[in-house]
Amino acid sequence: MTQTMNNTLQYYNTHAADFTQDTQFTDMSEKYAPFLSRISSGGHILDLGCGAGRDTKAFLEMGYRVTAVDGSEELCRIASAFTGQMVHQMLFADMAWQKEFDGVWACSSLLHCSLEELPDILQKVSDSLKANGVLYVSFKYGDYAGWRNGRYFTNLTEQTLGELLEQIPSLRLAETSVTGDVRPGREQELWLNAIVEKIK
């Protein structure tokens, strides 16, 4: 584990209760639609960096199979209790699935990887997807990379995300949108949302 990731996970273990209160009941339904429209009913989704379990619970309630993982031991405990199924503690770099998932949901999680780490992580994501699988990923919008409030962030724009995905021939950027944060009082914080398709 890199020191960057270790320190970020320490933050989440220490602040898990506050993070849960801040995120667990946020309405993400608008972000679900373009992702789930590409996944067959009952398909298998990897919730990659599931946090407090909000999206895993929503997908389960809609009839999808979900494998949920997070790097924070404390958030895994909280998410397991919230969703009613085991959430596995795992680092992004330790993924080794091959053609397992119809979709990978990486909401506000891969942004904690450095720009140098992201190509390898995205290749692992691609490997985990079945043919014609789909990835949803979101990053804070902009060109900042560094520490903020105890966590490491890599922000991206449409251009920098496109350049990153060019390094992964099996992935194709299907659509992007820039939206405000859905949490009350934080609407001015911009997010880059992307739907990425596995093409081979």
N, C-alpha and C positions, 0 to 999 in steps of 0.2 A: 504494500500500500504506500502511495506517495504521502509525503508529509502534508501536502495540500489537502488531500482527501481525508487523511487522519484528523487534521484539525477541524475540517468541516463537519465530519461525523461526530466529533466531540461536542461541537456546538449543538447538533441536533439531539444528542443524548442528554445534554444538560438542559436544553430548552424545549424538550418534547411536549410538555404540557401546554406551554404558551403557543407553540406551533400548531398543536392539535386544535386548540380553541380558535386560532386564527384561520384555519383552513378546512376543518373537517366537514363543515356544512355549507361551504361555498357552492353556489349553483354553477355547474360547468356544462349544463345540458346543451348549450349552443356549440360548444367545442366538440361534444360527442358526435353530433350529427354527421359531419363529413367523414369522420373516421369509421363509425359504425355502418354507414351506408355501403362501405366497401367490404364488410365482413358478413358472411352468411350467418343466419340465425343459429345460435348455439355454438358459434365458433370459439376457438381457444385464443385468449388474449393474455399477453404478458404485461402486467403493470409494473414497469421498470422504475424503481424508486417511488414506491407507492405512498410514502409518507404515513399519514394517520389512517389511510384506508378508504378515503372518500370515494375514489373512482372504482376501486375494486368492488366495494359494496354496491355501487350503482350498476356496474356491469353484471354482477351476479344476479341482482334483482331483475335485470332484463333478460336473463336466461343464458348468458354466455358462461363458458368455462373460463376461469381466471387463475393464473399463476401469479402470485404477488411476491415481490422481493423489495428489500430496502437494505441499505448499508448500516442504518442505525439500529442497534439492538433495542433501544427503548421504543422507537417508533414501530418496530416489528411487533413488540408486545402489545402496544396500543392498537395497532391495526388488526392483529389477530383477534383480539377481544371484540373489536367493532364489527368486523366482517363475519365472524363466526367460522373462519377457516385459518389454518396455519399460514402465516406470512414468513417467508424464509429470509434470513439475514445473508446478504450476498453483495459483493462489490461488483461494479460494472465489469471490471477487468477479468473477473472470474467466470463470466458467462461462457458456456461451452455447448449450448443447445444447437442442434442441427435440424433445420426445417420442421420445427416443433409448433410454431404459432401462426395463426391466421392474421394476427395483428399485435403490434407492440405499442403500448401507450407509455410515452416517456414525457409526462407533464411536469415541467419545472424541475427536472432531475439532472439531465445531462449537462445543464448549464453550470454544474459544479465541477466539470472536467476542464482541464486546460485545453487550449486550442491544439496543442501538440498531442494530447491524449485522444482527442475526439475521433480521428480517422480510424484508429484501432478499435475503439468502442463501437463506432458505427458499423464497422465490418463484422463485429460479433453480433450486432443486432441483425444485420442482413443475413448472416449465417443461420440465425435462429428462426427466421421467417420462412414459411412455406412459399412455393412459387405463387406469384401474384399477391403476396402478403402486403400489408400496409403498416406504416409507422406514423404515429403522431408524435411530434416533438415540439417543445416550446422553450424559448429563450427570452430573457429580458432583451429589449431592443436597443441596439447601439453598438459602439465599438470598444466599450470598456472591458478590460480584463484585469482582475485583481481582487483584493480583499474588501469586503463590505459587511459591516455588522457581524464580524466573526466567521464569515463564510467566504469561500472563493467563488467568484462568478466569472463566466465567459459570456459576454453579450454578443449577439450576432445581428446582422442586417440581412435582407434578402440576398445581397451580393455575396457577403462572406459565407452565408449558409450554402449558396449555390457553388461557390468555389470549394467548400469543404466536401460537398457531395460529389463533385467531379472526381474526387480521389477514390470513390467507391463505385466501380462500374455497374454493379448489380442494383444500385439504387437510383431512382429518378424522382426529382422534385416535381410533384403533381400540382400543388397549390400552396400559396402562403396568404396570410392575412396578418394585419397589425391591429391589435385591439388593446383597449385599456384594461387595467387590472379589475377583476370583478369584485374585489373586496371593497366594502364601503369606505369612502374617504381616500381611496388610492387609485381612482379612475385615471389620473394623469400619468401613472406609470405604464409605459407601453410594453407590450409583449409581441414577439414574433411567433406566430403559430404556423406549422407546416405539416402538410400531408405528403409523405414520401412513399413511393411504390417500389416493390421489388420486381425487377423486370427480367431477371434471369438467375 
